[in-house]
Amino acid sequence: MLNKKTIAIIVMAVILLIAVGYIVDLKLGNAKEIRETEIFNNGAIEGYTFAIQNMMQEVSKCEPVPLTYANQTINLIALECYGEQ
């Protein structure tokens, strides 16, 4: 039969294992969230970069490029194009 001291040690060991498991789960969850945030941010930066590069290529053709946001539209044209007319 197990004495009280042995039972107390077993209970404390189980509690310690549960606590360690919980802490590891929290750390892994945080690491996953950080990775996902980095992936999202990198994707956003790539998207912005592509959009700006594409817009610069289009306006360099010296033709108005419509830019629309919500219900507003403006036409962009490179300032360098005014000297060529």
C-alpha positions in Angstrom: 0.0 0.0 0.0 1.2 3.5 -0.8 1.9 5.9 2.1 0.8 9.5 2.1 4.2 10.8 1.2 4.3 8.7 -2.0 0.8 9.7 -3.0 1.7 13.4 -2.4 4.8 13.0 -4.6 2.8 11.3 -7.4 0.1 14.1 -7.2 2.7 16.8 -7.3 4.5 15.1 -10.3 1.2 15.0 -12.2 0.5 18.6 -11.5 4.0 19.5 -12.6 3.6 17.6 -15.8 0.2 19.3 -16.5 1.8 22.8 -15.8 4.8 22.1 -18.1 2.5 20.8 -20.8 0.4 24.0 -20.5 3.4 26.3 -20.7 4.8 24.4 -23.7 1.4 24.7 -25.4 1.3 28.4 -24.8 4.8 28.9 -26.1 4.2 26.9 -29.2 0.9 28.8 -29.8 2.7 32.1 -29.5 5.4 30.9 -31.9 2.8 29.9 -34.4 1.0 33.2 -34.1 4.3 35.1 -34.6 5.1 33.0 -37.7 1.6 33.6 -39.2 1.9 37.4 -38.5 5.3 37.5 -40.3 3.9 35.6 -43.3 1.0 38.0 -43.5 3.2 41.1 -43.2 5.6 39.7 -45.8 2.7 39.1 -48.2 1.4 42.6 -47.6 4.8 44.1 -48.3 5.1 42.1 -51.5 1.6 43.2 -52.6 2.3 46.8 -52.0 5.6 46.6 -53.8 4.0 44.9 -56.8 1.2 47.5 -56.9 3.7 50.5 -56.8 5.9 48.9 -59.4 3.0 48.3 -61.7 1.6 51.8 -61.2 5.0 53.3 -62.0 5.3 51.3 -65.2 1.8 52.3 -66.3 2.2 56.1 -65.6 5.5 56.2 -67.4 3.6 55.5 -70.6 2.4 59.1 -70.5 -1.2 58.1 -70.5 -3.7 58.7 -67.6 -4.0 55.8 -65.2 -7.2 55.6 -63.3 -6.9 55.0 -59.6 -10.1 54.1 -57.8 -10.9 53.8 -54.1 -14.4 53.4 -52.8 -16.5 55.7 -55.0 -13.6 58.1 -55.9 -11.5 57.9 -59.0 -8.5 60.0 -59.9 -6.3 59.8 -63.0 -2.5 59.6 -62.5 0.1 60.7 -65.0 3.9 61.2 -64.5 5.0 64.8 -64.2 7.8 64.0 -66.7 5.1 63.5 -69.4 4.1 67.2 -69.3 7.5 68.2 -70.6 7.2 65.9 -73.6 4.0 67.4 -74.9 
